[in-house]
Amino acid sequence: MRSSLQLKLTLTAVLGMTSWLFGNLYEAVVISPNWVRDSPAQLARLHGFFTVTSATLYFVPLVMIALVLVWVLWWRNRDSALTRDHRRAGITAVALAALNAYIVSMVLPKLFGADALAHPGDLNAAAWQWNILNVFRMLLTATTAYFLFSAFRKLDRRIGGRRRPDETGGSQESPQH
């Protein structure tokens, strides 16, 4: 893979992971604490609110693209200086994907499934489970983003040192010393 393409894809993956991280952070600080307090009433309100669309339709494509991009970068990397960062990001992303699959398949149906409101006693426990697991999901997401950003910085330093701005504001390759 060309270094310039790898740089762009790595930055895209970093942005995808950080967007996911800050989305989960927002939910953890602003939305989900309300789920724990008076869970049936809060979740009934959310069920009524999400009638046409949901956060899932926003996050799922972004999450899948970012995760797949992490693994593509790990698989296609031929730069030995980046191998360790891509491997760490890829392995962390595997753990992140497994945790996310568990949250989406096992916890969210208890909160937002078709019959979730029929079992109000289970809602509080599911809300606490989501909150706790979300902390681990944010840690894994931040760790993945950290390793990707480390790879990005290495690429940027190398590629950035070979380019210099020209008079039109673009860039041109500078001669190698």
Secondary structure as UniProt FT lines:
FT   HELIX           3..26
FT   HELIX           27..31
FT   HELIX           32..36
FT   TURN            37..38
FT   HELIX           39..49
FT   HELIX           55..76
FT   TURN            80..82
FT   HELIX           83..102
FT   HELIX           103..107
FT   HELIX           108..112
FT   TURN            114..115
FT   HELIX           116..118
FT   HELIX           120..160
FT   TURN            161..162
FT   STRAND          163..165
FT   TURN            167..168
FT   STRAND          171..173
//
